[in-house]
Amino acid sequence: MFWPFCPRFLLGLGWLFAMLVVAPDAPQMWAEEKVLYDFWANDYLTRYPADLAGRTQRISSLNHMLPAHKDMEKQALEYALIDGNGPFMAQEMPGVTFAMTLIPGNSRPGLSWNLRQSQKPPLDGLAFWRINRNGARLLAFDRVSAGAHAQQVSGMQEIIAKYD
């Protein structure tokens, strides 16, 4: 009569829910990649005008955002491929290039990810990429306070073309 409240039933239902609804994980980074990512992201925080000093934030968000935005990597790459939106940091190593791009919160992907719609202060996004013969892979995404200056140093398409 009370079979839905049986502990085994509830345990089984919980296990089934966990298996079907588990959020996708962000790609794993090697220690060297993590060091470079943190260095660049922290360097970015020094690029704000003096009046914003001390009022900026950096929030690691890839694991949080992937479940709700399944095409996030594709949207970020499409945006980075537009001339002028390429990496503001890039480092080439044997067989791989790492790059960091800025995605303003008022851009098409930024608005679809709600970087400006409900945040005070407004936010932008930093995307950290591994680019090799397998293509470009989004390794990390941080939400950061809007207002810092980041100028493209290389075109994303040019970096990807090196591995074609």
Buried (B, 14 or more C-beta within 10 A) or exposed (E): EEEEEEEEEEEEEEEEEEEEEEEEEBEEBEEEBBEBBBEBBEEBBEBBEEEBEEEBEBEBBBEBBBEEBEEBBEBBBBBBBEEEBBBBBBEEEEEBBBBBBBBBBEBEBBEEBBBBEEBEEBBBBBBBBBBBEEEBEBBBBBBBBBBBEBEBEBBBEEBBEEBE
